[in-house]
Amino acid sequence: MTMRSLLAAALFAFSIAAAAAAPTPTGVRVEHAWIRWLPANLPSAGYAVIVNDSDTPLRLTGVRSADYGMVMLHRSLLADNDSRMEMVPSLEIPAHASVTLAPGGYHLMLSRATRTLKPGDKVPMTFEFAGGAELQADFSVLPANASGPAD
């Protein structure tokens, strides 16, 4: 094996170990996680409640999923009888509080599905927090006319 091959293998192993070592935030959970399914590979939206039972506020800096090429944190705004969406770079979750991702407010914008999804499927999402902590949550795919999970 050449020196270049050894170096490449070592860097690859280090990157896998670093990714696997991401800490899980203590006292944080995701509840009522669901995706509104839309036909024809249209962008979908993800909703959930992020609960922070810890003594420390957290900042959600991103969300990713292998099932979507792009996951963005968005919020819907209504101003002058005009509704629009905007991407937000982060979302604060106060200590001993929760933040709801819901229709008409903050939500996950999901586009470029990497597999065919249908109601009844589960989609793993990884929530990324400032400082490198990560938390995985499974989102239920619900029909387009759903208003949330039954739970």
N, C-alpha and C positions, 0 to 999 in steps of 0.2 A: 504494500500500500504506500502511495506517495505521501509526502508531507502535506500536500494540498488536500488530498482525500482525507487524511487524518484530521486536519484542521476543520474541514467541512463537516465531518461526522461529529466532531466535538461541539461545534457551534450548533448543529441540529439537536444534539442531545441536550445541550444547555437550554436552548429555546423551549423544548418540550418540558423540561424540568421547571423552568421559570413559569410557564403557563399553568402547569399543574399545581404550582405552589401558591396561587392566588388565594389570599385569605377570604373566609366567609365572614361577612359582618355579623356581629353578635346582636341578638335581639331584633333582627329585621326579618320580615317575611312578606311574601306576596300572596294575597288572597283574591278569590273571585276572578281569576285571570281567564279572559276569553277573547276570541278574535271573531269579528263579524266577517263571515265568508262572503265574498262577492264572486260572481261568475266571470268567465273569460279572462282570467288572470289580471283582473283589475286590482289596483292597490286596495288593501284592506286596512282595517284599524284594529288595534289591540287595546284592551281595557283591563284594569285591575285596581286593587287597593294595595298600596305599599305601606306597611305598618312598621313603625320604628319604636320598639319598646325600650330602647337603650337610653342612656343618659346623655348621649351625644347626638347632635344634629348630623345628618348625612347629606351628601350631595350626589345625586344620581347624574352621572356624566355620559352614559350611553347604554344602549341595549343592543344585543346582537343575537342572531339565530342562524343556524346552518340552513334553515328552511326558507330564508329570505335573503336576497342579495343586498337589500338595504332596509334598515330599521332606523327610523328617526323619531325623536321626541318632538311632538308638535303640540300646539294649543290652538283651539278655535276661538275666534274673537268676533263679537258683534258690536259694530259701531256705525252709527248713522243708518240703521236698518240694513246694513250690509254685513254679511258673514264672510269671514276669511280665515285662513289658517296660516300659522307661521311656525317655522322650526325654532326650537329653543335649545341652547347649548347644554343646559343642565336644569335640574329640578331639586330644590331643597326639601328634605324630609325632616321636619323638626323632631327633637327628642320627645318621646312619649306622645307621639301624634301619628297621624296617617295622612297620606295624600291619595286622592282618588283620581285615576285615569278613567274618564267617562265621556260618552258622547256629549259634544258641546263644550268641552273643556280640554284639559290636558289628555293626550292619548299617544299611542304609538302608531306611526304611519309605516305600513309594511308594504314593500313593493319588490318586484322581481322574484316571485316565488321560485324556489329551486326544485320543487317537486309539485305534483298535482295534489292539492289539498281539497278536502271536502268536509262537510259537517260531520262531527264525530271524531275527527282526527285530533291528536295532541301535538302541540308545537313547543319544543323546549326553547326557552329564551334565557339569555344570560344578562343580568343586570350588572352594570359596571359602576362602581362608586369611586369618588375621589380617594386617593391613597392606595388604589389597586385592589380593594376588596370586590368580590364578585358573588352573586347569588343567582342560582338557577331556579326557574319556575316553569311549570308546564301550563300552557294556555290551551283551553278547549276551543275547537273551531265550531262555531254555532251558525245556524242559517242566517241569511241576510235580514230576515224579519225579526230576529231575536232582540230582546232588550237586556239580556244578561243571563248569567247562569242561574239555574234553579236553586243552587245552594245558598 
